[in-house]
Amino acid sequence: MAVPMFRTQGVVYNAPGVASKTGSIAKSFGATSVFLVTDKMLVQIGIAKIVVDSVKDVGLECVVFDGVVPNPTVSCINEGIRQLQACAPGTVVVTLGGGSVMDCGKSIAVISAQQKDADVRDFYGQPKLNPKTDTIDMRSMAPKKRPNKRSPCIIAIPTTSGTGSETNGAAVVTDDLTHKKFFFNSNNGRASAIILDASLTVGMPLYPTASCGFDVLAHALEAFTSNRTNPFSDAVAYQAIREVAVWLPLVMTNPKDLVARGHMQMASYMAAMAFDSAQLGLMHATGHQLTALYGAPHGQTLATVMPHVMEFNIQGGGTSVAKYAQVAQAFGVFDPNRTEVDNARRAIDAVSRLSINIGTAKSIRMLGGTPSDIPKLTEQALLDISGIFNDRPATRSDIANIFEAAMENEKLYPVPVPSAKL
């Protein structure tokens, strides 16, 4: 069966203030009511009210589910499913928030349409290693059930510039019982409309802005160098890398710069479109485990492992070398008098300097880890599906070496200045 190169997305609305049109957009999709998936913080600071008021202004009822927690859990999703199933037919699901809200909302929308007693655990596989190859047994990825009924219409409104979760039907979910992360994915979870309103991101504090920015960069870098790259993903990913190189430092300097915030939100969307086409890689396979074990922000863990995964890929001598040399161009550090490998390492240096400058240069030890954690981290990384798309295949010892390199390094992870306000 042929693998699609990319999928087209629903209509995208991109303008400051456009979130106030959510009600009329929902009505254009035939909404009889709106089920708003968000979190308590966005309710408290008044961002959710923008959407609720817009829905009421067009005469529709708005049911608010604000029970989403960071790294959404099975129990959270199952509660959302119960509440959505109590709504009238024709209800449109609106997801308002960061990646956790998006992932939770997509899972709720898709699984709620299947059956009354639906449980999200039935719709994911349990990855296992093939003991002979030390790689994922792909048969274990098959879920018990597959969504076969059409889900409610979804409208996605990101309030961060990082996950790009609005662009696809995938979700990362935490199992309350096993404390392991798993991946849920369904084309039924793709949004029919995406609302990119940069004004919703202006109030985000600096450190979350920085970690989300590195999430964008990781998406773009991995899509640009995966073993599934194609002309579409290359073009979109490279431009996203350029956007981050130029605009993330400006956002960190002036967090209220709406233009810079808008560029980062578009970079987030573009990077996610790229990885939706070309997949991810070893940064995510290793970074996911740091988040799961230490509770560190997803973008932070990607910043932690990024230079080491890039170095690993360069040492493989594959297509990543030439691609990273292009990344050096995107960051403005390319030297035509140097070799391709030299320029690839200049890209690593540029990425590392950016991480230091914006406050995401944190080692695994800074996140609370110790060398004794490496075997567990390695085992879980081997089970992460993202790793199979890395340009250079990684063995158990390769992954362990990456975690060891990221454990501590005074140059890459200098002690932050106490007065730094991040």
C-alpha positions as CSV (number, residue, x, y, z in Angstrom):
1,M,0.0,0.0,0.0
2,A,1.4,3.4,-1.0
3,V,2.3,5.8,1.9
4,P,0.9,9.3,1.4
5,M,3.5,12.0,1.2
6,F,1.2,14.6,3.0
7,R,-2.4,15.3,3.9
8,T,-4.2,18.5,3.2
9,Q,-5.5,20.3,6.2
10,G,-8.9,22.0,6.9
11,V,-9.4,25.8,6.6
12,V,-6.9,27.9,8.6
13,Y,-7.8,31.3,10.0
14,N,-4.7,33.3,10.8
15,A,-5.0,36.8,12.3
16,P,-4.7,38.5,15.7
17,G,-8.2,38.5,17.4
18,V,-9.7,35.9,15.1
19,A,-10.5,33.6,18.1
20,S,-13.5,36.0,18.8
21,K,-15.0,34.6,15.6
22,T,-15.0,31.0,16.9
23,G,-18.8,30.9,17.3
24,S,-19.6,31.9,13.7
25,I,-16.9,29.5,12.4
26,A,-18.5,26.7,14.4
27,K,-21.9,27.6,13.1
28,S,-20.6,27.5,9.5
29,F,-19.9,23.8,10.1
30,G,-23.5,23.2,11.2
31,A,-22.9,23.3,15.0
32,T,-26.0,22.8,17.2
33,S,-23.8,23.5,20.3
34,V,-20.1,23.7,21.2
35,F,-18.1,21.4,23.5
36,L,-15.1,23.4,24.6
37,V,-12.1,21.4,25.8
38,T,-9.6,23.6,27.7
39,D,-7.8,23.8,31.1
40,K,-8.6,25.6,34.3
41,M,-5.8,28.2,33.8
42,L,-7.2,29.4,30.5
43,V,-10.6,29.7,32.2
44,Q,-9.1,31.7,35.1
45,I,-7.2,34.2,33.0
46,G,-10.1,34.9,30.7
47,I,-8.9,33.4,27.4
48,A,-11.6,30.7,27.5
49,K,-14.2,33.5,27.9
50,I,-13.3,34.9,24.4
51,V,-14.5,31.6,22.9
52,V,-17.5,31.1,25.2
53,D,-18.8,34.6,24.5
54,S,-18.3,34.2,20.7
55,V,-20.4,31.0,20.8
56,K,-23.2,32.5,22.9
57,D,-23.2,35.6,20.6
58,V,-24.4,33.4,17.7
59,G,-27.1,31.7,19.8
60,L,-25.3,28.4,20.6
61,E,-24.9,26.7,23.9
62,C,-21.3,26.2,25.1
63,V,-20.4,23.3,27.4
64,V,-17.0,23.8,29.0
65,F,-14.8,20.9,29.9
66,D,-11.8,22.3,31.7
67,G,-10.5,19.2,33.3
68,V,-7.5,18.8,31.1
69,V,-4.2,18.2,33.0
70,P,-0.6,18.5,31.7
71,N,0.4,15.3,29.9
72,P,-3.3,14.2,29.6
73,T,-4.3,10.9,31.2
74,V,-6.6,8.2,30.3
75,S,-9.0,9.0,33.2
76,C,-9.1,12.7,32.1
77,I,-10.0,11.6,28.5
78,N,-12.6,9.1,29.6
79,E,-14.3,11.8,31.7
80,G,-14.4,14.1,28.7
81,I,-15.8,11.3,26.6
82,R,-18.6,10.8,29.1
83,Q,-19.5,14.5,29.1
84,L,-19.4,14.9,25.3
85,Q,-21.6,11.8,24.8
86,A,-24.2,13.6,26.9
87,C,-24.3,16.5,24.4
88,A,-26.8,16.8,21.6
89,P,-26.0,15.5,18.1
90,G,-24.3,18.1,15.9
91,T,-22.0,19.3,18.7
92,V,-18.7,20.8,17.5
93,V,-15.6,20.2,19.6
94,V,-13.4,23.2,20.1
95,T,-9.9,22.6,21.6
96,L,-8.4,25.7,23.2
97,G,-5.0,25.4,24.7
98,G,-1.5,23.9,24.3
99,G,-0.5,20.4,23.3
100,S,-2.1,18.6,26.2
101,V,-5.5,20.2,25.5
102,M,-5.2,19.5,21.8
103,D,-4.3,15.9,22.4
104,C,-7.0,15.4,25.0
105,G,-9.7,17.1,22.8
106,K,-8.8,15.0,19.8
107,S,-9.0,11.8,21.8
108,I,-12.3,12.8,23.4
109,A,-13.8,13.7,20.0
110,V,-12.8,10.5,18.2
111,I,-13.5,7.9,20.8
112,S,-16.7,9.5,22.0
113,A,-18.2,8.6,18.6
114,Q,-17.4,4.9,18.8
115,Q,-19.6,3.5,21.6
116,K,-21.1,4.5,25.0
117,D,-18.6,2.5,27.1
118,A,-15.6,3.4,25.0
119,D,-12.2,3.5,26.8
120,V,-9.2,5.1,25.3
121,R,-7.1,2.2,26.3
122,D,-8.8,0.0,23.7
123,F,-7.6,2.3,20.9
124,Y,-3.8,2.1,21.4
125,G,-1.2,-0.6,21.0
126,Q,1.3,-1.7,23.6
127,P,4.7,-1.5,21.9
128,K,7.1,-4.4,22.7
129,L,10.7,-5.1,21.7
130,N,11.6,-7.9,19.4
131,P,14.3,-9.7,21.5
132,K,16.2,-10.8,18.4
133,T,16.6,-7.3,16.9
134,D,16.1,-5.0,20.0
135,T,13.7,-3.0,17.8
136,I,9.9,-2.4,18.1
137,D,7.8,-5.4,17.1
138,M,5.4,-3.5,14.8
139,R,2.7,-6.0,15.3
140,S,2.4,-4.9,19.0
141,M,1.5,-1.4,17.8
142,A,-1.9,-2.6,16.6
143,P,-4.7,-1.4,18.9
144,K,-7.5,-3.7,20.1
145,K,-10.0,-1.5,18.3
146,R,-9.8,1.1,15.5
147,P,-12.1,4.1,15.3
148,N,-14.6,3.4,12.5
149,K,-17.3,6.0,13.1
150,R,-17.1,9.6,12.1
151,S,-16.1,11.9,15.0
152,P,-17.7,15.3,15.7
153,C,-16.3,18.3,13.8
154,I,-13.2,19.7,15.5
155,I,-12.0,23.3,15.6
156,A,-8.5,23.7,17.1
157,I,-7.2,26.9,18.7
158,P,-3.6,26.7,19.9
159,T,-2.6,29.1,22.7
160,T,1.1,28.1,22.6
161,S,3.6,28.1,19.7
162,G,5.2,24.7,20.1
163,T,3.3,21.4,19.8
164,G,1.6,22.0,16.4
165,S,-0.9,19.4,17.6
166,E,-3.6,21.3,15.8
167,T,-2.3,20.0,12.4
168,N,-2.8,16.2,12.9
169,G,-4.9,13.5,14.4
170,A,-2.3,12.1,16.8
171,A,-2.1,12.4,20.6
172,V,0.4,11.5,23.3
173,V,-1.5,10.2,26.3
174,T,-0.3,9.0,29.7
175,D,-1.8,5.8,31.2
176,D,-2.7,6.4,34.8
177,L,-2.1,2.7,35.7
178,T,1.3,2.1,34.1
179,H,2.6,5.7,34.0
180,K,3.8,5.1,30.5
181,K,3.1,7.3,27.5
182,F,1.4,5.9,24.4
183,F,0.4,7.2,21.1
184,F,-3.1,7.5,19.8
185,N,-3.6,8.4,16.1
186,S,-6.7,8.7,13.9
187,N,-7.4,10.7,10.8
188,N,-10.8,11.3,12.4
189,G,-9.0,13.5,14.9
190,R,-7.9,16.1,12.3
191,A,-9.4,19.5,12.8
192,S,-11.8,20.8,10.2
193,A,-10.7,24.4,11.1
194,I,-7.6,25.8,12.8
195,I,-7.6,29.3,14.4
196,L,-4.2,30.8,14.7
197,D,-4.6,33.9,16.9
198,A,-1.2,35.2,18.0
199,S,-2.8,37.5,20.6
200,L,-3.6,34.4,22.7
201,T,0.1,33.7,23.1
202,V,1.3,37.2,24.2
203,G,0.8,36.6,27.9
204,M,2.8,33.3,28.0
205,P,5.7,33.6,30.4
206,L,9.3,33.5,29.1
207,Y,10.4,30.0,30.1
208,P,7.3,28.2,28.6
209,T,7.8,30.4,25.5
210,A,11.4,29.2,25.3
211,S,10.6,25.5,25.8
212,C,7.8,25.6,23.3
213,G,10.1,27.3,20.8
214,F,12.5,24.4,21.1
215,D,9.6,22.0,20.5
216,V,9.0,23.8,17.2
217,L,12.7,23.6,16.3
218,A,12.9,19.9,17.1
219,H,9.8,19.2,14.9
220,A,11.4,21.1,12.0
221,L,14.9,19.6,12.4
222,E,13.6,16.1,12.7
223,A,11.2,16.4,9.8
224,F,14.1,17.9,7.7
225,T,16.4,15.0,8.4
226,S,14.1,11.9,8.9
227,N,14.2,8.9,6.7
228,R,10.8,9.9,5.3
229,T,11.7,13.3,4.0
230,N,10.2,14.6,0.7
231,P,10.2,17.9,-1.2
232,F,7.1,19.1,0.6
233,S,8.4,18.4,4.1
234,D,11.9,19.8,3.3
235,A,10.5,23.1,2.1
236,V,8.2,23.6,5.0
237,A,10.6,22.4,7.6
238,Y,13.5,24.5,6.4
239,Q,11.4,27.7,6.5
240,A,10.2,26.8,10.0
241,I,13.8,26.5,11.1
242,R,14.5,29.9,9.6
243,E,11.5,31.4,11.4
244,V,12.7,30.0,14.7
245,A,16.3,31.3,14.2
246,V,15.1,34.8,13.5
247,W,11.9,35.2,15.6
248,L,12.4,33.2,18.8
249,P,15.2,35.4,20.1
250,L,13.0,38.5,19.3
251,V,10.1,37.0,21.2
252,M,12.3,36.4,24.2
253,T,13.6,40.0,24.1
254,N,10.1,41.5,23.7
255,P,7.4,39.0,24.7
256,K,4.6,41.4,23.8
257,D,5.8,41.7,20.2
258,L,2.7,40.5,18.4
259,V,4.5,40.3,15.0
260,A,7.2,38.1,16.5
261,R,4.6,36.0,18.3
262,G,2.7,35.6,15.0
263,H,5.8,34.3,13.2
264,M,6.5,31.8,16.0
265,Q,2.9,30.6,15.8
266,M,3.2,30.1,12.1
267,A,6.5,28.4,12.5
268,S,4.9,26.0,15.0
269,Y,2.1,25.2,12.4
270,M,4.6,24.8,9.6
271,A,7.0,22.5,11.6
272,A,4.0,20.3,12.5
273,M,2.8,20.1,9.0
274,A,6.3,19.0,8.0
275,F,6.6,16.2,10.6
276,D,3.0,15.1,9.8
277,S,4.5,14.3,6.4
278,A,8.0,13.2,7.3
279,Q,7.7,12.0,10.9
280,L,10.1,12.7,13.7
281,G,13.2,11.0,15.1
282,L,15.6,10.3,18.0
283,M,15.2,13.7,19.7
284,H,11.6,12.8,20.4
285,A,12.3,9.2,21.2
286,T,14.7,10.2,23.9
287,G,13.1,13.5,25.0
288,H,9.7,11.8,25.6
289,Q,11.3,9.6,28.3
290,L,12.8,12.5,30.2
291,T,9.4,14.1,30.4
292,A,7.8,10.9,31.5
293,L,10.3,10.2,34.2
294,Y,11.0,13.7,35.5
295,G,7.9,15.7,34.6
296,A,10.0,18.3,32.7
297,P,8.3,20.3,29.9
298,H,8.4,18.5,26.6
299,G,10.2,21.3,24.8
300,Q,12.8,21.4,27.6
301,T,13.7,17.8,27.2
302,L,14.1,18.2,23.5
303,A,16.5,21.1,24.1
304,T,18.4,18.9,26.5
305,V,19.0,16.0,24.0
306,M,19.1,18.1,20.8
307,P,22.9,18.7,20.4
308,H,23.7,15.1,21.2
309,V,21.2,13.6,18.7
310,M,22.5,16.0,16.1
311,E,26.1,15.0,16.8
312,F,25.1,11.3,16.6
313,N,23.5,11.8,13.2
314,I,26.5,13.6,11.9
315,Q,28.8,10.8,13.0
316,G,26.7,8.4,10.9
317,G,27.7,10.3,7.7
318,G,24.3,10.1,6.2
319,T,22.0,12.8,4.6
320,S,21.9,14.6,8.0
321,V,25.3,16.1,7.4
322,A,24.2,18.0,4.3
323,K,20.9,18.9,5.9
324,Y,22.6,20.3,9.0
325,A,24.9,22.3,6.8
326,Q,21.7,23.9,5.4
327,V,20.6,24.5,9.0
328,A,23.8,26.5,9.5
329,Q,22.6,28.7,6.6
330,A,19.2,29.1,8.3
331,F,20.9,30.3,11.4
332,G,23.3,32.6,9.5
333,V,26.5,30.8,10.6
334,F,27.3,28.9,7.3
335,D,30.9,29.4,6.2
336,P,31.5,28.6,2.5
337,N,35.2,28.0,3.2
338,R,34.5,25.1,5.6
339,T,33.6,21.5,4.9
340,E,30.0,20.2,5.0
341,V,30.8,18.4,8.3
342,D,32.3,21.6,9.8
343,N,29.2,23.6,8.8
344,A,26.9,20.8,10.2
345,R,28.7,21.3,13.6
346,R,28.3,25.0,13.3
347,A,24.6,24.3,13.2
348,I,24.9,22.4,16.4
349,D,26.8,25.3,18.0
350,A,24.2,27.8,16.9
351,V,21.4,25.6,18.3
352,S,23.3,25.2,21.6
353,R,23.9,29.0,21.9
354,L,20.3,29.7,21.3
355,S,19.4,27.2,24.1
356,I,21.8,28.9,26.5
357,N,20.6,32.4,25.6
358,I,17.0,31.7,26.2
359,G,17.3,29.5,29.3
360,T,16.6,25.9,28.1
361,A,20.2,24.7,28.4
362,K,19.5,22.2,31.2
363,S,21.2,18.8,31.6
364,I,19.5,15.6,32.7
365,R,21.1,16.1,36.1
366,M,19.5,19.6,36.3
367,L,16.2,18.0,35.5
368,G,16.6,15.7,38.5
369,G,18.2,12.6,36.8
370,T,21.2,10.5,37.7
371,P,23.3,8.0,35.7
372,S,21.5,5.2,37.4
373,D,18.4,6.2,35.4
374,I,20.0,5.6,32.0
375,P,19.1,1.9,31.6
376,K,15.4,2.7,32.2
377,L,15.5,5.7,29.9
378,T,17.1,3.7,27.2
379,E,14.7,0.8,27.4
380,Q,11.7,3.2,27.1
381,A,13.4,5.1,24.2
382,L,13.8,1.9,22.3
383,L,10.0,1.4,22.5
384,D,9.3,4.9,21.2
385,I,7.9,4.8,17.7
386,S,9.5,8.2,16.8
387,G,13.0,6.6,16.8
388,I,12.4,4.4,13.8
389,F,12.2,7.5,11.5
390,N,15.6,8.8,12.5
391,D,18.1,9.2,9.7
392,R,20.7,7.1,11.4
393,P,19.4,3.9,13.2
394,A,20.3,3.8,16.9
395,T,21.2,0.8,18.9
396,R,20.6,0.3,22.6
397,S,24.2,1.4,23.3
398,D,23.9,4.4,21.0
399,I,20.8,5.7,22.9
400,A,22.5,5.0,26.3
401,N,25.5,7.1,25.1
402,I,23.2,10.0,24.1
403,F,21.6,10.0,27.6
404,E,25.1,9.8,29.2
405,A,26.3,12.7,27.1
406,A,23.3,14.8,28.1
407,M,23.7,13.9,31.8
408,E,26.0,16.9,32.4
409,N,28.3,19.2,30.4
410,E,29.5,22.6,31.7
411,K,29.8,24.0,28.2
412,L,26.4,23.0,26.9
413,Y,24.6,23.3,30.3
414,P,26.2,26.2,32.2
415,V,24.7,27.2,35.5
416,P,22.1,29.9,34.8
417,V,22.6,33.4,36.1
418,P,20.5,33.8,39.3
419,S,19.1,37.1,38.1
420,A,17.8,35.6,34.8
421,K,14.0,36.1,34.7
422,L,12.7,33.1,32.9
